[in-house]
Amino acid sequence: MKRPPVRDFSTLRADFTASIVVFLVAVPLCVGVAVASGVPAELGLVTGIVGGLLTGLLPGSSLQVSGPAAGLTVLVYEAVQEYGLAALGALVLAAGLLQLAMGALGLGRWFRAISVAVVQGMLAGIGLVLIAGQLYALVDAKAPASGLDKLAELPRLAADTAGSGDALSAFAFGACTIAVLVLWPRWRRATRVLPAPLVAVVLATLAVFLLDLPVAKVEVHGLVDAVRLPGGDTFSALVEGGALVGAIGTVIAFTLIASAESLFSAAAVDRMHDGPRTDYDKELMAQGAGNTLCGVLGALPMTAVIVRSSANVSAGAKTKASRVLHGVWLLAFAAAFPAALGIIPVAALAGVLVHAGWKLIPVKDFGPLWRTHRGEAVVLAVTALAIVVTNMFEGVLIGMGLAVAKTAWETSHVHLEVEGLEGTGTIRVRVVGNATFLRLPKILDRLEALPRDRRTELDLSGLRHMDHACAMELTGWAERHDAAVGAEAGAFGVTVTPSKDRAEGGSDTPGPDDASGRTADDASARGQRDGDGSARTQQLTAAEMAERKETAGSRT
């Protein structure tokens, strides 16, 4: 029998070692995310198992690891509070099917077109709400429902904690957990053996067990009992009673946020190794398949998780076998040691999630971003605050709308160059850039400030784009200027030199010259009568005139 090559053994050994590391990282995170989401802890393990055994086996990204993520905690909690735990599976199932369809249609690559500022703002908003909510769990208190209420009630929480011995004990364990998470990675040799989240949770659990303190612990329901298959009554409840619109919004939010986080994570993981690059469409379908199965099992939604993925790469993983094996270890743990979850203090898991929430906030990146790209920094901050004030879905929509508006404003620069203001001859105005309705007020202000008793040549050939609103308004300005000059037929007060695109038939929107019955040939003839033999006869586009609107080289 032919012996396998040595390289296969070394690869398998590396993947086996990496799978153990990822498993140790995943256990406290799976449980912590589930508890923070308001669902049984076992459902977090179910999602981690599906992420390893199913999504890990499918093509897409070779080394990134999927499972329940802190980035979806707030949205899942809101969905459970709104529709109930029984409906969670139906929502996740619908999101998974939508991801499958998007991947099949080749839409995976388009997620790279999402503004990075919106994604960072989304994660920052999630981090803020997550921290605010877990501060309550840190002292075994119940958190308010909305993000604003969580923040507003913090002073009362601090006062109540100071007057309660049990709350102070829980807070001490949570604070020590955070301290271990911050300090343990500095001991690099130890970090290679045991990940910080596992060490922090184990130490807190041992301390609570040995001291026998009255601290809240994770409730254990059993893996089989925690799984809830969505039935027909679940789907009908989401459709009836006016809940359909909200449910659709939740499904879309699950889909977009999970997909964006997974594909951004894939791009980050690709930069960590030299192996095969991610196929974004296949990865989106792999995530969809995983979420579909999670929905069938009534578990949490999954995304690719950068913490586990980076641990996988850092531990030396070579192939997808490492993430599949980590799913095997999660299944074995959930099946063989379910009671182990019942001794974990909730305050320790809250500390893990407070630390995870803080890492979602780009504190170090915001300062440089503000100095170099202030508009992007504003989009990031507004998105984060909108999520805190409203909810996840509406906050992301506000951020995306602001990003689109910022881009439209930045690309609508118009420059007006004016010649001939001195003297009594013809005034020549050249408009360059992109003319949109956003810059229309300044364009008209500049044109209407010109002398009304002198002929004007309006050269639009430098415009790359002019929308319909600009074309119509310039038509009106040309007619008003003609009337003010009082020119006779054949000697109009405004001579328009259209743009090249219109000369080539690029737009059928009438320009100032077209609307008043004057053709490009008329404009050329008039330009020649004025001694300007270079007057162009190109056709005017409705996409060309609102981008640069200042005179004599000034920029709007």
ZAMARGU-4260 file (C-alpha; in steps of 0.2 Angstrom, whole numbers, plus 5000, padded with zeros to 4 digits):
<rodrens>
0) 5000/5000/5000 | 5006/5017/4995 | 5011/5028/5010 | 5004/5046/5010 | 5017/5059/5007
5) 5025/5067/5022 | 5018/5084/5016 | 5000/5077/5019 | 5005/5072/5037 | 5012/5089/5041
10) 4997/5098/5033 | 4985/5087/5043 | 4995/5090/5059 | 4994/5109/5057 | 4975/5108/5053
15) 4972/5097/5068 | 4982/5109/5080 | 4973/5124/5073 | 4956/5116/5075 | 4959/5114/5093
20) 4964/5132/5095 | 4949/5138/5086 | 4938/5127/5096 | 4945/5134/5112 | 4941/5152/5106
25) 4924/5147/5099 | 4917/5139/5115 | 4916/5155/5126 | 4911/5166/5111 | 4897/5154/5105
30) 4890/5154/5123 | 4892/5172/5126 | 4884/5178/5110 | 4869/5167/5113 | 4866/5173/5131
35) 4868/5191/5125 | 4856/5188/5111 | 4843/5182/5124 | 4842/5164/5118 | 4848/5147/5126
40) 4867/5145/5127 | 4865/5129/5117 | 4859/5138/5101 | 4876/5147/5100 | 4885/5130/5100
45) 4872/5124/5087 | 4877/5138/5075 | 4895/5135/5078 | 4893/5117/5074 | 4884/5121/5058
50) 4897/5134/5054 | 4911/5121/5055 | 4903/5105/5048 | 4893/5113/5034 | 4899/5130/5029
55) 4917/5124/5033 | 4915/5110/5021 | 4909/5121/5006 | 4919/5131/4994 | 4922/5149/4995
60) 4935/5155/5008 | 4947/5141/5013 | 4953/5147/5030 | 4939/5159/5038 | 4928/5151/5051
65) 4910/5154/5053 | 4898/5155/5068 | 4888/5166/5079 | 4895/5184/5079 | 4894/5198/5091
70) 4890/5209/5076 | 4873/5202/5075 | 4869/5201/5094 | 4859/5217/5095 | 4849/5213/5080
75) 4845/5195/5086 | 4840/5202/5103 | 4828/5214/5095 | 4821/5201/5084 | 4818/5189/5099
80) 4810/5203/5109 | 4799/5208/5095 | 4793/5191/5088 | 4798/5178/5101 | 4811/5164/5101
85) 4800/5153/5091 | 4801/5165/5076 | 4820/5166/5076 | 4822/5151/5066 | 4810/5157/5052
90) 4819/5173/5051 | 4836/5165/5049 | 4829/5152/5037 | 4823/5166/5026 | 4839/5176/5027
95) 4849/5160/5022 | 4838/5157/5007 | 4840/5175/5002 | 4859/5173/5003 | 4859/5158/4993
100) 4849/5167/4979 | 4861/5182/4980 | 4876/5170/4978 | 4868/5161/4964 | 4865/5177/4955
105) 4883/5183/4957 | 4879/5197/4969 | 4893/5192/4981 | 4906/5203/4973 | 4895/5218/4974
110) 4896/5218/4993 | 4913/5225/4991 | 4905/5241/4984 | 4897/5245/5001 | 4905/5260/5010
115) 4918/5255/5022 | 4913/5270/5033 | 4895/5263/5034 | 4902/5245/5039 | 4914/5253/5052
120) 4899/5264/5058 | 4888/5249/5059 | 4900/5239/5069 | 4904/5254/5080 | 4885/5256/5084
125) 4884/5237/5087 | 4899/5238/5099 | 4891/5253/5108 | 4874/5245/5111 | 4883/5228/5115
130) 4894/5236/5128 | 4879/5246/5136 | 4868/5230/5137 | 4882/5219/5144 | 4886/5232/5158
135) 4869/5226/5165 | 4874/5208/5163 | 4890/5212/5171 | 4881/5215/5188 | 4867/5202/5185
140) 4854/5215/5181 | 4841/5216/5167 | 4845/5228/5153 | 4832/5240/5146 | 4826/5236/5128
145) 4832/5251/5118 | 4850/5257/5115 | 4845/5275/5122 | 4837/5267/5137 | 4852/5257/5141
150) 4863/5272/5141 | 4851/5283/5150 | 4849/5270/5164 | 4868/5268/5167 | 4869/5281/5182
155) 4854/5271/5191 | 4863/5255/5187 | 4879/5262/5195 | 4870/5267/5211 | 4861/5251/5213
160) 4877/5241/5210 | 4886/5251/5224 | 4872/5247/5236 | 4872/5228/5233 | 4885/5216/5238
165) 4880/5202/5226 | 4880/5215/5212 | 4898/5220/5217 | 4903/5202/5217 | 4897/5199/5200
170) 4905/5215/5194 | 4922/5210/5201 | 4922/5194/5191 | 4917/5203/5175 | 4930/5216/5178
175) 4943/5203/5181 | 4938/5194/5165 | 4940/5210/5155 | 4957/5212/5163 | 4963/5194/5159
180) 4957/5197/5141 | 4968/5213/5139 | 4983/5207/5148 | 4984/5188/5143 | 4988/5192/5125
185) 5004/5201/5130 | 5011/5184/5136 | 5014/5178/5119 | 5020/5161/5123 | 5005/5157/5134
190) 4993/5164/5121 | 4999/5151/5108 | 4994/5137/5120 | 4978/5144/5127 | 4967/5158/5120
195) 4963/5173/5131 | 4944/5171/5131 | 4945/5153/5137 | 4957/5157/5151 | 4947/5172/5157
200) 4930/5162/5157 | 4939/5146/5165 | 4947/5157/5179 | 4931/5166/5183 | 4921/5149/5183
205) 4934/5142/5195 | 4934/5157/5207 | 4915/5157/5208 | 4915/5138/5211 | 4928/5138/5224
210) 4921/5154/5233 | 4903/5148/5231 | 4897/5165/5228 | 4879/5169/5223 | 4882/5174/5205
215) 4870/5171/5191 | 4876/5156/5180 | 4871/5151/5162 | 4855/5142/5161 | 4856/5125/5153
220) 4842/5117/5143 | 4850/5103/5134 | 4855/5103/5116 | 4840/5093/5110 | 4828/5103/5120
225) 4835/5120/5114 | 4833/5116/5096 | 4816/5122/5090 | 4811/5118/5072 | 4800/5132/5064
230) 4783/5126/5060 | 4769/5133/5049 | 4761/5142/5064 | 4777/5152/5066 | 4777/5158/5048
235) 4759/5162/5048 | 4762/5172/5064 | 4775/5183/5055 | 4763/5186/5041 | 4748/5190/5051
240) 4744/5205/5063 | 4754/5218/5054 | 4771/5210/5058 | 4775/5206/5040 | 4784/5223/5036
245) 4794/5222/5051 | 4799/5204/5048 | 4804/5207/5030 | 4815/5222/5037 | 4823/5210/5050
250) 4826/5197/5036 | 4834/5210/5025 | 4845/5216/5040 | 4850/5199/5044 | 4855/5196/5026
255) 4864/5212/5022 | 4874/5213/5039 | 4878/5195/5039 | 4884/5195/5021 | 4894/5211/5022
260) 4902/5205/5038 | 4907/5188/5031 | 4913/5195/5014 | 4923/5209/5023 | 4930/5196/5034
265) 4935/5185/5019 | 4945/5200/5012 | 4954/5203/5028 | 4958/5184/5030 | 4965/5184/5012
270) 4978/5196/5017 | 4984/5185/5031 | 4989/5170/5021 | 4996/5165/5004 | 4983/5151/5000
275) 4968/5152/4988 | 4959/5168/4987 | 4940/5169/4991 | 4927/5166/4978 | 4914/5179/4985
280) 4899/5172/4976 | 4903/5154/4982 | 4907/5161/5000 | 4890/5170/5000 | 4881/5153/4995
285) 4891/5144/5009 | 4885/5157/5021 | 4867/5155/5015 | 4868/5136/5016 | 4874/5138/5034
290) 4860/5150/5039 | 4847/5140/5030 | 4851/5125/5041 | 4853/5136/5057 | 4835/5142/5053
295) 4829/5125/5051 | 4836/5121/5068 | 4830/5137/5076 | 4848/5143/5080 | 4857/5159/5079
300) 4862/5167/5062 | 4880/5165/5057 | 4893/5175/5049 | 4911/5173/5046 | 4920/5178/5062
305) 4936/5187/5061 | 4942/5183/5078 | 4941/5164/5075 | 4947/5166/5057 | 4963/5175/5062
310) 4966/5163/5076 | 4964/5149/5063 | 4977/5157/5052 | 4989/5161/5066 | 4988/5144/5072
315) 4995/5138/5056 | 4980/5131/5047 | 4983/5125/5029 | 4966/5119/5023 | 4948/5120/5027
320) 4950/5104/5037 | 4954/5114/5052 | 4937/5123/5052 | 4928/5107/5049 | 4937/5099/5064
325) 4933/5113/5075 | 4915/5110/5072 | 4917/5091/5076 | 4925/5097/5093 | 4910/5109/5096
330) 4898/5094/5093 | 4908/5083/5105 | 4908/5096/5118 | 4890/5100/5117 | 4885/5081/5117
335) 4897/5075/5131 | 4898/5090/5143 | 4882/5100/5142 | 4882/5102/5161 | 4898/5112/5160
340) 4889/5127/5153 | 4879/5128/5169 | 4894/5132/5180 | 4899/5147/5169 | 4895/5164/5177
345) 4885/5176/5166 | 4896/5190/5172 | 4911/5182/5165 | 4903/5180/5148 | 4897/5198/5149
350) 4915/5203/5152 | 4920/5193/5136 | 4907/5203/5126 | 4911/5220/5133 | 4929/5217/5127
355) 4922/5211/5110 | 4911/5226/5109 | 4925/5238/5112 | 4935/5229/5098 | 4921/5233/5086
360) 4923/5252/5089 | 4937/5259/5078 | 4944/5270/5091 | 4962/5271/5084 | 4956/5273/5066
365) 4944/5287/5069 | 4957/5301/5072 | 4967/5298/5056 | 4951/5296/5046 | 4945/5313/5053
370) 4961/5321/5048 | 4962/5314/5030 | 4944/5310/5025 | 4932/5320/5036 | 4916/5316/5026
375) 4920/5297/5029 | 4922/5300/5048 | 4905/5309/5048 | 4897/5295/5040 | 4905/5283/5052
380) 4899/5293/5067 | 4882/5296/5061 | 4879/5278/5057 | 4885/5272/5074 | 4874/5285/5083
385) 4859/5281/5072 | 4860/5263/5077 | 4861/5268/5096 | 4846/5280/5094 | 4835/5270/5083
390) 4839/5251/5079 | 4851/5241/5068 | 4841/5241/5052 | 4836/5260/5052 | 4853/5265/5057
395) 4862/5256/5043 | 4849/5263/5031 | 4853/5281/5037 | 4871/5278/5036 | 4870/5271/5018
400) 4859/5286/5013 | 4871/5298/5020 | 4886/5290/5011 | 4876/5291/4994 | 4872/5309/4998
405) 4890/5313/5002 | 4897/5304/4986 | 4884/5313/4975 | 4889/5330/4983 | 4908/5327/4981
410) 4906/5321/4962 | 4895/5336/4958 | 4908/5349/4957 | 4906/5363/4944 | 4918/5376/4938
415) 4913/5392/4929 | 4926/5402/4920 | 4921/5419/4915 | 4930/5430/4902 | 4926/5447/4895
420) 4918/5456/4911 | 4929/5471/4907 | 4923/5481/4893 | 4907/5481/4883 | 4909/5466/4872
425) 4902/5448/4873 | 4904/5439/4890 | 4910/5421/4888 | 4906/5408/4902 | 4913/5391/4901
430) 4905/5378/4912 | 4916/5363/4917 | 4913/5347/4927 | 4896/5338/4932 | 4880/5348/4933
435) 4867/5341/4944 | 4853/5349/4954 | 4864/5349/4970 | 4874/5363/4962 | 4860/5372/4953
440) 4857/5386/4965 | 4875/5392/4965 | 4876/5390/4946 | 4861/5401/4944 | 4867/5413/4957
445) 4883/5415/4947 | 4874/5417/4930 | 4861/5429/4936 | 4875/5440/4943 | 4881/5444/4926
450) 4877/5460/4917 | 4860/5459/4910 | 4863/5472/4896 | 4877/5462/4887 | 4877/5447/4876
455) 4884/5431/4884 | 4891/5415/4876 | 4888/5400/4887 | 4900/5386/4883 | 4894/5369/4890
460) 4907/5359/4880 | 4917/5356/4896 | 4903/5347/4905 | 4904/5328/4907 | 4886/5327/4914
465) 4871/5338/4915 | 4854/5332/4923 | 4837/5337/4917 | 4834/5350/4931 | 4850/5359/4926
470) 4845/5359/4908 | 4828/5366/4911 | 4834/5379/4923 | 4847/5385/4911 | 4834/5386/4897
475) 4824/5398/4908 | 4839/5408/4912 | 4844/5410/4894 | 4826/5415/4890 | 4826/5428/4904
480) 4843/5435/4898 | 4837/5436/4880 | 4822/5446/4886 | 4833/5457/4897 | 4845/5461/4883
485) 4831/5464/4871 | 4840/5457/4856 | 4832/5457/4839 | 4829/5441/4830 | 4845/5433/4824
490) 4855/5442/4838 | 4851/5433/4853 | 4857/5439/4870 | 4863/5421/4875 | 4874/5410/4863
495) 4875/5392/4869 | 4889/5381/4864 | 4883/5363/4868 | 4893/5349/4874 | 4901/5335/4864
500) 4890/5321/4871 | 4874/5330/4864 | 4882/5332/4847 | 4885/5313/4847 | 4867/5310/4853
505) 4871/5306/4870 | 4856/5314/4878 | 4839/5319/4872 | 4836/5331/4886 | 4833/5349/4878
510) 4846/5361/4883 | 4844/5380/4884 | 4847/5382/4866 | 4835/5368/4861 | 4821/5374/4871
515) 4821/5392/4863 | 4821/5385/4846 | 4839/5389/4843 | 4850/5375/4836 | 4868/5371/4837
520) 4871/5377/4820 | 4863/5394/4825 | 4875/5395/4839 | 4890/5392/4828 | 4884/5405/4815
525) 4882/5417/4829 | 4899/5413/4836 | 4907/5416/4820 | 4897/5433/4818 | 4905/5438/4835
530) 4922/5434/4828 | 4924/5418/4837 | 4927/5405/4824 | 4930/5392/4836 | 4912/5391/4842
535) 4908/5373/4844 | 4892/5364/4837 | 4891/5350/4848 | 4875/5344/4856 | 4870/5348/4874
540) 4868/5334/4886 | 4857/5335/4901 | 4871/5328/4911 | 4883/5342/4910 | 4881/5357/4919
545) 4881/5358/4938 | 4898/5353/4943 | 4910/5367/4943 | 4901/5383/4945 | 4913/5397/4950
550) 4920/5410/4939 | 4937/5413/4934 | 4943/5397/4941 | 4935/5397/4958 | 4928/5380/4964
555) 4912/5377/4972
</rodrens>
